[in-house]
Amino acid sequence: MLQASSPRKSGKTDMVLISRRRYGFTLLELLFVVVISAILVSAAVPKLKNSISSLALQNFLSDISAFSKYAQMKAINSGSWSRVRFDRPKRTMFLENRFVAKDSLGAQSEQWRVERTRRIPGKVSIDFVESEDNVVFYPDGTSSEISLRIKGNDLSEFSVVAEVSCGRVIVEQEP
């Protein structure tokens, strides 16, 4: 009987020790998971950076369109000129309204008041194609000419052109 009770006790003791040992992960298992995670993250980061650059470009193109539509409506409603101006050295796009100021002698001068600004994303380049750095919208709904190319970091290229007769600014992706 001693032998029969002896294995039972040792069996119970072994079960308790085994269950304590299997609770949690080993260092090798944790190291394996960390290595796999690092490989997956290193593969995903470049694609994430390109996605963020692409989103910044798309957002900027959308802002060009929105600024242009707003400037045209502001010119029509106020009866005064409005313009969208690009300042490449400062990497900023401005929405400006024209007003006539009088100096102390009564002489009138044309001036532009900044209404809104938007930073040009760092990975975006703007090239003016035989046009000025701005497009002016007139109270009759027409506009001045503008033609520019916008290039993104991912080699995508867009053209921005104003239809002078109706003042519509068109943003299209180049093939």
Secondary structure, 3 states (H helix, E strand, C coil): CHHHHHHHHHHHHHHHHHHHHCCCCCHHHHHHHHHHHHHHHHHHHHHHHHHHHHHHHHHHHHHHHHHHHHHHHHHHHHCCCEEEEEECCCCEEEEEEEEEEECCCCCEEEEEEEEEEEECCCCCEEEECCCCCEEEECCCCCECCCEEEEECCCCCEEEEEEECCCCEEEEEECC
